[in-house]
């Protein structure tokens, strides 16, 4: 199993950071490519389907994922349902928001 880990320390209230990271707008601002949302819900909850296209080298690629867990202000995990990296072994992205972690 391959694991990619990235950490970012942000100077803002945890609730505001979590709300931003679980929104279409926040995702699009952090994603490295142009995003065109196909799903309409702005803020995500457990069982929501994230459906969007993104453009790489003038080619639009589709991505669909399901929010399989969401603990407010703590973490959320999405499971890729469709996309370039979809595989039988299941691609999962886990985002955690620990409080009080030293810099």
Secondary structure as UniProt FT lines:
FT   HELIX           14..21
FT   HELIX           24..30
FT   STRAND          34..37
FT   TURN            46..47
FT   STRAND          49..56
FT   TURN            57..58
FT   STRAND          59..71
FT   TURN            72..74
FT   STRAND          75..82
FT   TURN            84..85
FT   TURN            88..89
FT   STRAND          92..96
//
